[in-house]
Every structure is written in structure tokens, then in C-alpha cells.
Amino acid sequence: KMDVYAGGAVNVLVRIGDGQYLAHLLAYGNISIHKGNGSSRVRMLGGYNTHTQIGNGDGNWSGKGGFNVITQAGKGSISSVLLGGANALTKLGAGSLVAGMLGGANIISHLSEETETSNTTAIALGGASILTKKGTGHAQAVMGGGANVLTHIGDGNTTGVMLGGANILTKVGSGDSTGIMFGIGNVLTHVGDGLTLGVMAAAGNIFTKVGEGTSIAALTGTGNLFTHVGKGDVWALMGGAVNVFTKVGDGDALALMVAAGNVFTHIGDGTSVALMQAEGNIATKVGNGMTLAAMIGKANLFTHVGEGNTFAALIGGANVLTKVGNDQTAALMIGKANIYSHVGNGPSIGLFAGELNVMTKVGEGTTLAAMFGRA
């Protein structure tokens, strides 16, 4: 069954195959082609609207404005509404595609195999929103504002909520990825296998995951940077501005960074846990071993270079803990300007209460220190 209404100039309609074909072509330069079994309902308004459907499947498409293009090759259904100028939708392979594209220069591409179904669902609002999906797996995206880009190459599901401008989500490899990005200039990149979940609010937040493992990060504020390279699971909550989390190597890492200017770095194997509250807290772990650090206040500095477990609670301001060497180190530093240094092998335990307390250990052996008061 065919039901065609053509208005304007240069309207072309081609139908090969079984199924209903309902098309209403209005205005200048409308072209529609349907080859294969299935029903299609096409409505075109404006200039140079084109529709191409090759393969079995149903289609329901509305194009309004100028230069709206839709192309489907493969088994599956398409439901789409394209409004504005320069909207393009391409579907190659098995699976369904549902898209709503409003504004100008919105582009959606879905490339998959015929052997396995991969669905794509997208809502693109504003201008210059681009969604590209290649490989097995489903993709869902809500893109609002301008210049939002979502790219998924490889197996696995990808979900993106990108509101604002210049938000970019890129997934290369197997595993599910979810990005919720509000504001301007947020970037999420996942290369490798594993689950990735990123929540980014405000502007200039960057989330990067390279390697296997689960990564979950919530970056709220401005200029927050999260990087994980290597195997292992990572969880991070970064609030405020200019917080930096870096994990290179195998092992799990957990970071809670609140306020501004907090920096956490873990290079090497082992589990790392950091609680950094207020401003200017810096935690650095280089080497193997578990590291636990709770840094509350301003300008607390924690450094561990070498193997062994380290546990530190730095409460107040300007507390400094340095461990260079092997073996376990534990410190509780309460107040301001307390300094604890351990260079060499052997366990060290320090309790500092008050201000201007200093403990230094150089060499091998066990050290126990309890220092109360001032200086």
C-alpha cells in the first residue's frame, strides 16, 4: 500500500518491497527511497529532505526545515523527528534507532553488525550535537545546548546526558559507560575494558580512564581533573574547584575531596584511600602498599615513597607527614604545624596534639612517639 502526496518541485519517490509506504513530500527537493519489507511513514517539509531505507524494518520519520537526511541499511526500525537545518541520521546494521533532533547541525551515526542487535536512542537539542556509535551495544544520549559530542567505539552500552555546551564523552573498548555532564567544557574519556560512571557539573571538568577496572567519579564545581591509568577500581568525589585525582598503576583507590585545591596522587600498586576536606591538601603515594589518609583543614601535606602500609590522620592546618622507606607508618596529628618524618625501614607510630610538634626518624628500627602541647 502506498499513499503519496507530493508538493513543490523535484519530489522523487521509490519503493521496492512489501509493506505500507505512506509519504507526504512537500516543498522543494524532497527524495525518499525504501527498498525492503516493512512499513514506512515519511513526512517532509522544507528544502532538500531525503529518506533512504534499505532492509527490513519499519520507519516513522518527520523532517522539517532544510537539509534533513536519514539513512538506514539493515534490519531494524527507525523513529525520528528532525527539526531545523542540517540534521543527519545514519543507521547501518541490526537494531532500532529512536532520535529526536532539534536545532541545527545535529548528526547521529549508528554502525553495528547484523548478527547482534544494537539499539540507539538519542535526543539532540540545540546546535552541533554529534552522536557516533560503532560496535555491539546500546547507546542512549540526551544532548542539550551546543557542540556536545558522544562517541562509542566497541562493545558495551553507553549512556550520556550532556546539557550545556562543548561537553565530550568518548568510549573506546568494552564495558558500559555512563556520563552525566552539565555546564560547559566537560570531558569524559574511557579507553579499555570496565565500567565507567562520571558525573560532572559546572565547567572544565575532565575525567579520564585508561585500562581495566571500574571507575566512578562525581566532579562538581570547576576545573576538577580525574585520571586513572592501570588496573583496579577507582571511586572519587571531588567538590569545589581545581581538585586533582591521579592514579597510575594497579590497585583500588578511593578519594573524597571537598572544597578547592586538593591533590591526590597514587603511583604504584596497592589500595589508596584519601579524605581531603577544605583547601590545599596534598596526598602523594609512590610505591607499593596500602595508604589511608584523612586530611581535614588547610594545607595538609602527606607523602609516602616506598613500600609498606601507611595510615595518617591530619586534623587542622599545615600538618606534614613524610614516609620514605619500607614498613608500616601510622600517625595522628591534631592541631597546626605538626611535622612527622620517617626515613628508613621499620615501623613508626606517632601521636601529635597541639602545635609545632616535630618528630624525625632516620634509620632502621621501631619508633613510638607521643607529643602533646606546643613546640
Order of alpha helices (4+ residues) and beta strands (2+ residues): beta-beta-beta-beta-beta-beta-beta-beta-beta-beta-beta-beta-beta-beta-beta-beta-beta-beta-beta-beta-beta-beta-beta-beta-beta-beta-beta-beta-beta-beta-beta-beta-beta-beta-beta-beta-beta-beta-beta
